[in-house]
Amino acid sequence: MPSDSDPTRREFIGAAVATGVALSGLAADDEPAALPQVTICGHTIPRMIIGCNQIGGWSHMCRNMTLAMTDWFTTERVTSYLQDCERAGLNVWLTYPDAKPMTALKTLWAQGSAIRPYFLGTLNADGNLSRDILQYKPLWYVHHGNVTDDLFRAGQHEKVHDFVKQVHDQLGIPAGISAHNPDCIKYAEDHGWEADLYQCCLYYLTRPHQEVRAKLGGAPLGEIFLDTDRDTMLGVIRQVSKPCLAFKILAAGRLCDSDAQIEEAFQHALTGIKPGDAIIIGMWPKFKDELSQNVALLRKYGRTG
């Protein structure tokens, strides 16, 4: 990794500060503590959570993009990136329990970091939970969205409910449900499931292709991102009583062609969720300082009072 004395590194940091200040309209000495906060499941957290798709290589684009992300995000870069996030005021990380992110997390903790993770998961083949994640002190445990969608579609939604109950009973931490299909979130809420929070994708990208084909006579190649999905899920988020974490607000990079497009996506999401809700943003700072830009937009549109 380049040091702070490297000219390229200095230029990058200088550009980052300039970008952040310009976008936020704040003084250069504004403190990270100024970030908007919410309280979810008893934890007061920044209103923006660090995502992990770029680190794990889930690009939602193509194989070469996935390989480029995982190649760039070495363990050392993950560690450095999270240090930058924490300096900017972000200290909650949605990640996955694998060697690269967990090595970075342990390195940061050894250095005194206050980064707090949480994970997505499911019941195992025997219908039970693993307790291994407890060693990483997760804030909560959330049922994986793709699996939620699949189980509901197969009429096995009670497995999602069982996950929530087992997280409470066996792990003793808050339990959540993630989904891309807004009907899953509505069902859990309407039936009084004991979920403490919901994680809600703004795009129903797991929608079966046959549904689209039946309406249009054809279907896109790959995942489906419809522009109408965003407001549908935001409507559900506002209706449910539990706190929600909105994710894929940038449609997995499809709304990143310009700064104006990115800003509109942040504004739409942050003003469309409830005051006690938060967003999740994954970043890949190889080509631009996404961190400063995103934090500035959080400051601009994420205030709740």
MOJO-V55887 format. One record per residue. RES is the residue in three letters. SS is DSSP state (h for helix, s for strand, l for the rest). OMEGA is omega in radians with two decimals (999 if undefined). NEAR is the number of other C-alpha atoms within 10 Angstrom. Layout:
RES:SS:OMEGA:NEAR + RES:SS:OMEGA:NEAR
This chain:
MET:l:3.10:9 + PRO:l:3.10:9 + SER:l:3.14:9 + ASP:l:3.13:12 + SER:l:3.12:8 + ASP:l:-3.11:11 + PRO:h:3.14:11 + THR:h:3.12:12 + ARG:h:-3.13:14 + ARG:h:3.14:14 + GLU:h:-3.13:11 + PHE:h:-3.12:15 + ILE:h:3.11:15 + GLY:h:3.11:11 + ALA:h:-3.14:15 + ALA:h:-3.14:18 + VAL:h:-3.14:14 + ALA:h:3.14:14 + THR:h:-3.11:18 + GLY:h:-3.13:22 + VAL:h:-3.12:18 + ALA:h:-3.10:15 + LEU:h:-3.04:18 + SER:h:-3.07:19 + GLY:l:-3.12:11 + LEU:l:3.09:14 + ALA:l:-3.08:10 + ALA:l:-3.11:12 + ASP:l:3.11:7 + ASP:l:-3.03:10 + GLU:l:3.08:12 + PRO:h:-3.12:15 + ALA:h:-3.12:12 + ALA:h:-3.13:12 + LEU:l:3.06:21 + PRO:l:-3.11:21 + GLN:s:2.98:20 + VAL:s:3.08:18 + THR:s:-3.11:14 + ILE:s:3.13:21 + CYS:l:3.09:14 + GLY:l:-3.14:9 + HIS:s:3.04:10 + THR:s:-3.00:10 + ILE:s:2.99:19 + PRO:s:-3.09:23 + ARG:l:3.04:27 + MET:s:-3.13:29 + ILE:s:3.13:22 + ILE:s:3.09:22 + GLY:l:-3.05:20 + CYS:l:-3.04:20 + ASN:h:-3.14:21 + GLN:h:3.12:22 + ILE:h:-3.13:25 + GLY:h:3.09:19 + GLY:l:3.06:19 + TRP:l:-2.99:17 + SER:l:-3.04:19 + HIS:l:3.12:17 + MET:l:-3.11:13 + CYS:l:-3.06:10 + ARG:h:-3.11:12 + ASN:h:3.07:10 + MET:h:3.10:15 + THR:h:-3.14:18 + LEU:h:3.12:16 + ALA:h:-3.14:13 + MET:h:-3.10:20 + THR:h:3.10:17 + ASP:h:-3.11:12 + TRP:h:-3.07:17 + PHE:l:2.99:23 + THR:l:3.09:16 + THR:h:3.14:19 + GLU:h:3.13:15 + ARG:h:3.07:14 + VAL:h:3.14:19 + THR:h:-3.14:21 + SER:h:3.13:16 + TYR:h:3.13:18 + LEU:h:3.04:21 + GLN:h:3.10:18 + ASP:h:3.12:14 + CYS:h:-3.11:21 + GLU:h:3.08:17 + ARG:h:3.13:13 + ALA:l:3.10:18 + GLY:l:3.14:19 + LEU:l:-3.08:25 + ASN:l:3.03:20 + VAL:s:-2.98:24 + TRP:s:2.95:24 + LEU:s:-3.09:22 + THR:s:-3.10:21 + TYR:l:-3.03:20 + PRO:l:3.12:16 + ASP:l:-2.97:9 + ALA:h:-3.04:10 + LYS:h:-3.13:17 + PRO:h:-3.11:21 + MET:h:3.04:17 + THR:h:3.10:16 + ALA:h:-3.12:21 + LEU:h:-3.13:24 + LYS:h:3.08:15 + THR:h:-3.14:15 + LEU:h:3.13:17 + TRP:h:3.13:13 + ALA:h:3.12:9 + GLN:l:3.10:9 + GLY:l:-3.13:9 + SER:l:3.08:15 + ALA:l:3.09:13 + ILE:l:3.14:17 + ARG:s:-3.11:18 + PRO:s:2.80:22 + TYR:s:-2.96:20 + PHE:s:2.91:18 + LEU:s:3.13:19 + GLY:s:3.12:21 + THR:l:2.95:22 + LEU:l:3.11:18 + ASN:l:-3.06:10 + ALA:l:3.13:7 + ASP:l:3.14:6 + GLY:l:-3.11:11 + ASN:l:3.10:14 + LEU:l:2.94:17 + SER:l:3.12:13 + ARG:l:-3.04:10 + ASP:h:-3.06:9 + ILE:h:-3.08:16 + LEU:h:3.13:15 + GLN:h:-3.14:7 + TYR:h:3.02:15 + LYS:l:-3.10:11 + PRO:l:3.07:18 + LEU:l:3.13:20 + TRP:s:-3.11:23 + TYR:s:-2.99:27 + VAL:s:3.10:26 + HIS:s:-3.02:26 + HIS:l:-3.03:20 + GLY:h:3.13:23 + ASN:h:-3.14:14 + VAL:h:3.06:19 + THR:h:-3.13:24 + ASP:h:-3.11:24 + ASP:h:-3.11:17 + LEU:h:3.09:16 + PHE:h:-3.12:18 + ARG:h:-3.13:14 + ALA:l:-3.12:9 + GLY:l:-3.12:9 + GLN:l:-3.05:13 + HIS:l:-3.14:18 + GLU:h:3.05:13 + LYS:h:3.07:18 + VAL:h:3.10:27 + HIS:h:3.11:18 + ASP:h:3.09:16 + PHE:h:-3.13:25 + VAL:h:-3.11:25 + LYS:h:-3.12:18 + GLN:h:3.07:18 + VAL:h:3.09:25 + HIS:h:-2.98:18 + ASP:h:-3.02:10 + GLN:h:-3.11:12 + LEU:h:3.11:18 + GLY:l:3.11:12 + ILE:l:3.12:19 + PRO:s:-3.11:21 + ALA:s:3.13:24 + GLY:s:3.09:27 + ILE:s:3.04:27 + SER:s:3.11:28 + ALA:s:2.97:27 + HIS:l:3.12:26 + ASN:l:-3.10:26 + PRO:h:3.13:22 + ASP:h:3.11:15 + CYS:h:3.14:22 + ILE:h:3.13:22 + LYS:h:-3.12:16 + TYR:h:-3.13:13 + ALA:h:3.13:19 + GLU:h:-3.10:18 + ASP:h:-3.11:10 + HIS:l:3.02:8 + GLY:l:3.09:9 + TRP:l:-3.01:16 + GLU:l:3.14:16 + ALA:l:3.13:23 + ASP:l:-3.13:21 + LEU:s:3.07:23 + TYR:s:3.03:26 + GLN:s:-2.87:26 + CYS:s:3.08:28 + CYS:s:-3.14:25 + LEU:l:3.12:28 + TYR:l:-3.12:28 + TYR:l:-3.01:22 + LEU:l:3.08:19 + THR:l:3.12:18 + ARG:l:3.13:17 + PRO:l:-3.12:14 + HIS:h:-3.11:16 + GLN:h:3.08:12 + GLU:h:3.13:12 + VAL:h:-3.13:14 + ARG:h:-3.14:12 + ALA:h:-3.12:10 + LYS:h:-3.00:9 + LEU:h:-3.09:9 + GLY:l:3.11:9 + GLY:l:-3.12:12 + ALA:l:3.11:16 + PRO:l:3.00:10 + LEU:l:-3.13:7 + GLY:l:-3.08:12 + GLU:l:-3.02:16 + ILE:l:3.05:16 + PHE:l:3.13:18 + LEU:l:-3.07:12 + ASP:l:-3.13:11 + THR:l:-3.09:11 + ASP:h:-3.03:18 + ARG:h:-3.10:21 + ASP:h:3.08:15 + THR:h:-3.14:16 + MET:h:3.10:25 + LEU:h:3.08:23 + GLY:h:3.10:15 + VAL:h:3.13:18 + ILE:h:-3.13:26 + ARG:h:-3.09:16 + GLN:h:-3.02:13 + VAL:l:-3.09:17 + SER:l:-3.07:13 + LYS:l:3.05:19 + PRO:s:-3.09:24 + CYS:s:3.01:27 + LEU:s:-3.11:23 + ALA:s:3.13:26 + PHE:s:-3.00:25 + LYS:l:3.13:22 + ILE:l:3.10:25 + LEU:l:3.09:20 + ALA:l:3.13:19 + ALA:l:3.08:19 + GLY:l:-3.11:15 + ARG:l:3.09:14 + LEU:l:-3.08:17 + CYS:l:-3.09:14 + ASP:l:3.12:9 + SER:l:3.09:8 + ASP:h:3.14:12 + ALA:h:3.13:11 + GLN:h:3.10:14 + ILE:h:-3.13:20 + GLU:h:3.13:22 + GLU:h:-3.13:14 + ALA:h:3.09:19 + PHE:h:-3.13:21 + GLN:h:-3.10:17 + HIS:h:-3.11:16 + ALA:h:-3.04:24 + LEU:h:3.08:26 + THR:h:-3.12:14 + GLY:h:3.10:18 + ILE:l:3.13:23 + LYS:l:-3.14:21 + PRO:l:-3.13:18 + GLY:l:-3.11:15 + ASP:l:3.13:26 + ALA:s:3.09:26 + ILE:s:3.08:25 + ILE:s:-3.12:21 + ILE:s:2.97:21 + GLY:l:-3.07:22 + MET:l:3.09:18 + TRP:l:-2.98:17 + PRO:l:3.13:14 + LYS:l:-2.99:10 + PHE:l:3.11:6 + LYS:l:-3.14:14 + ASP:l:-3.12:18 + GLU:h:-3.10:18 + LEU:h:-3.13:23 + SER:h:3.14:25 + GLN:h:-3.09:22 + ASN:h:3.11:20 + VAL:h:3.11:23 + ALA:h:3.12:23 + LEU:h:3.04:21 + LEU:h:3.11:22 + ARG:h:-3.06:18 + LYS:h:-3.00:19 + TYR:h:-3.01:17 + GLY:l:3.12:26 + ARG:l:-3.12:16 + THR:l:-3.12:14 + GLY:l:999:5
